[in-house]
Amino acid sequence: MIAVIPAAGIGQRMGSAIPKQYLQCAGASILDHAIAALLVEPRIEHVFVALQPDDGWFANSQYASHPQVVRVAGGATRAESVLNGVATALESYDKHILVAVHDAARPCLPLELLATLLDTASKYPHLGAILALPARDTIKQADAQGAIPHIRSTLDRETIWLAQTPQVFRLGDLQHALQNAIAQGLPITDEASAIEADGGQPILVPSSRQVMKVTDPEDLPLAEFYLQNLIHRT
C-alpha cells in the first residue's frame, strides 16, 4: 500500500502568513503530523506528498529527506495534485495496489482507525473505503438564491455522513476516475466523489471527530488537544 497527501493548498481561511499545513501544532507542523500518522502503519510503503512547485517550507520538514517520502509537484486543484501523486506512484507500483489519500490538514489520525480503514479496503478493493462520521446535528439544505440564505428543506440525518480522510482505492481506479472527472469539469472535493462519478460506491467506515480538518484558527487548540492525547508516534 501507498499514500498520497495533497499539500499544495494555501489555506486562505486560516488567515496566516504561511500555508496552514506548515503551522506548528503540538511540537511539529500539521503536515508532519499527517505524514507521521501514515508512516506509523507498517503496510504503507511510501507517502507521495504533492507540493506547490515553489514551496519553500517543506525543506524544513523532518520528513524532507525521509526514504519513504516522495515529493511530487502539486496542481492547481486538489484533484490535480492527487492525480499527479497517483501518476508518479504508477511509475513504480502496479495499478491494483491500494492508495490512501489523506488531507495535509488532518493531523489527528489514530492508528487504530487507519488500520480498520485499510482492512476494509483490502477486503473490498473493487469498492474502496473512506473514513466518515455519521451526522449528529439536524441537517438543513439552504436555498442558494439571494444574499441571505434561507432553509429549503430538512434532510434525513440518518442517511448523512461527513466525509473525512484517508480515502482508499486501487491506484488505477483512482487515476481513471480523477482523469474522467477533470475532463468533464466536475466539482471534485474529495476522491470518493470522483469514484462515485465513475459509477463506484465506496464503503463508509465509521470514524471519530478526532479526525478533524484544521480549517480555521480556532481549530488549532482542539487539534493540539487531540494530538497530545494520541499514543506517541515513532
C-alpha positions in Angstrom: 0.0 0.0 0.0 1.0 3.6 -0.5 -0.4 7.0 0.4 -0.8 10.4 -1.3 -1.1 13.7 0.6 -2.2 16.8 -1.5 -0.4 19.6 0.2 -0.3 22.4 -2.4 -3.1 24.5 -0.9 -2.6 27.8 0.8 -5.5 27.6 3.4 -6.9 31.2 2.9 -9.5 30.8 5.6 -6.7 30.3 8.1 -5.5 33.9 7.6 -1.9 33.0 8.3 1.3 34.2 6.6 2.2 30.6 5.7 0.2 27.7 4.3 -1.8 26.2 7.2 -0.2 22.8 6.8 3.1 24.3 8.0 1.6 25.9 11.1 3.1 24.4 14.3 0.8 22.3 16.5 1.9 20.1 19.4 5.6 20.3 18.6 5.5 19.8 14.8 3.9 21.1 11.7 0.4 20.0 10.8 1.7 18.3 7.7 4.4 16.4 9.6 1.8 15.0 11.9 -0.3 13.9 8.9 2.7 12.2 7.4 3.7 10.6 10.7 0.2 9.2 11.1 0.6 7.3 7.8 4.1 6.1 8.2 3.4 4.5 11.6 1.2 2.0 9.7 3.7 -0.7 8.5 1.6 -1.6 5.4 2.2 1.9 3.9 5.5 1.7 1.9 5.7 5.3 0.5 3.9 8.6 1.0 3.8 10.8 -2.0 3.4 14.5 -1.0 2.1 16.9 -3.6 3.5 20.4 -3.0 3.5 23.8 -4.8 6.4 24.0 -7.2 7.8 27.0 -5.3 7.2 25.5 -1.9 9.8 26.9 0.4 8.7 25.3 3.7 8.9 21.6 3.1 12.7 21.7 3.2 12.3 22.3 7.0 10.1 19.2 7.5 11.5 16.3 9.5 10.4 14.2 6.5 12.1 16.2 3.8 14.8 13.5 3.3 12.9 10.5 4.6 13.4 7.5 2.4 9.7 6.7 2.4 8.5 10.2 1.5 8.4 11.2 -2.2 7.9 14.9 -3.2 5.8 15.5 -6.3 4.5 18.6 -8.0 1.1 19.7 -6.9 -1.6 21.0 -9.3 -4.0 24.0 -9.3 -6.7 21.9 -7.6 -6.8 19.1 -5.1 -7.9 16.7 -7.8 -4.9 17.6 -10.0 -2.5 17.3 -7.0 -3.8 13.9 -6.2 -3.7 12.8 -9.8 0.0 13.9 -10.0 0.8 11.9 -7.0 -1.0 8.9 -8.4 0.8 9.2 -11.8 4.1 9.3 -10.1 3.3 6.3 -8.0 2.3 4.3 -11.1 5.8 4.6 -12.3 6.8 2.2 -9.6 3.7 0.4 -8.5 1.0 -1.8 -10.1 -2.4 -0.2 -10.8 -4.1 -2.7 -8.5 -2.2 -1.6 -5.3 -4.2 0.4 -2.8 -3.5 4.1 -2.3 -4.7 6.0 0.8 -5.3 9.7 0.1 -5.1 11.8 3.2 -5.6 15.6 3.9 -2.5 17.5 4.8 -4.7 19.4 7.4 -5.9 16.3 9.3 -3.1 15.7 11.8 -5.0 13.7 14.4 -5.4 10.3 12.7 -5.4 7.4 15.3 -3.6 4.3 14.1 -6.5 2.0 15.0 -8.8 3.9 12.7 -6.3 3.8 9.9 -5.8 0.1 10.4 -9.6 -0.6 10.3 -9.9 1.5 7.1 -7.1 -0.4 5.4 -8.5 -3.7 6.5 -11.9 -2.8 5.0 -10.4 -1.5 1.7 -8.2 -4.7 1.5 -11.3 -6.8 1.8 -13.3 -4.8 -0.8 -10.6 -3.4 -3.1 -13.1 -3.1 -6.0 -15.2 -0.7 -3.9 -12.7 1.2 -1.9 -13.4 2.8 1.5 -13.3 6.1 3.3 -13.4 7.3 6.9 -16.6 9.2 7.6 -18.6 10.5 10.5 -22.3 9.9 10.8 -24.1 13.3 11.1 -25.4 14.1 14.6 -26.9 17.5 14.0 -30.1 18.3 12.2 -29.1 19.0 8.6 -30.6 21.9 6.7 -30.4 22.4 2.9 -30.2 26.1 2.0 -31.8 28.0 -0.9 -28.8 29.1 -2.9 -30.6 32.2 -4.3 -30.1 35.6 -2.7 -27.6 37.1 -0.4 -29.3 35.9 2.8 -29.6 32.0 2.9 -33.0 30.5 3.7 -33.8 26.9 4.6 -35.1 24.9 1.6 -35.6 21.6 3.5 -34.5 19.5 6.3 -32.6 16.4 5.3 -32.7 13.0 6.9 -29.6 12.9 9.0 -29.8 9.1 9.3 -28.5 8.9 5.8 -26.0 11.8 6.0 -22.3 11.1 6.6 -19.5 13.6 6.8 -16.5 12.6 4.6 -13.1 12.5 6.1 -9.7 11.1 5.0 -7.9 8.8 4.4 -9.9 7.6 1.4 -8.5 4.3 0.0 -8.9 3.0 -3.6 -7.0 0.9 -6.1 -4.4 3.1 -7.8 -5.6 2.6 -11.3 -9.2 3.0 -10.4 -8.5 6.4 -8.8 -6.4 7.6 -11.7 -9.2 6.7 -14.2 -11.9 8.4 -12.0 -9.9 11.6 -11.5 -9.0 11.9 -15.2 -12.6 11.5 -16.2 -13.8 13.9 -13.6 -11.3 16.6 -14.5 -12.1 16.1 -18.2 -15.8 16.7 -17.5 -15.1 19.7 -15.3 -16.9 18.1 -12.3 -16.5 19.8 -8.9 -14.3 17.1 -7.2 -13.8 18.0 -3.5 -12.6 14.5 -2.5 -11.5 11.3 -4.1 -14.8 9.4 -3.3 -16.7 12.0 -5.4 -14.6 11.1 -8.4 -15.1 7.4 -7.8 -18.9 8.0 -7.4 -19.0 9.9 -10.7 -17.3 6.9 -12.3 -20.1 4.6 -11.0 -18.5 3.4 -7.8 -20.0 3.1 -4.3 -17.2 3.3 -1.7 -17.7 1.8 1.7 -18.2 4.2 4.7 -16.0 3.3 7.7 -17.3 4.9 10.9 -14.7 7.4 12.2 -14.2 9.9 15.0 -14.5 13.7 15.5 -10.8 13.4 16.4 -10.0 13.1 12.6 -10.8 16.8 12.3 -9.6 19.1 9.5 -7.8 22.2 10.6 -9.5 25.0 8.7 -10.0 28.0 10.9 -7.7 29.5 13.7 -10.0 28.1 16.4 -9.3 24.6 15.2 -5.6 24.7 16.3 -6.2 24.4 20.1 -8.5 21.4 19.5 -6.1 19.7 17.2 -3.3 20.2 19.8 -5.5 18.7 22.5 -6.2 15.6 20.3 -2.6 15.2 19.4 -1.4 15.4 22.9 -3.8 12.6 23.8 -2.8 10.3 21.0 -0.4 7.4 21.6 3.1 8.6 20.9 4.1 8.1 17.2 7.5 6.9 16.3 
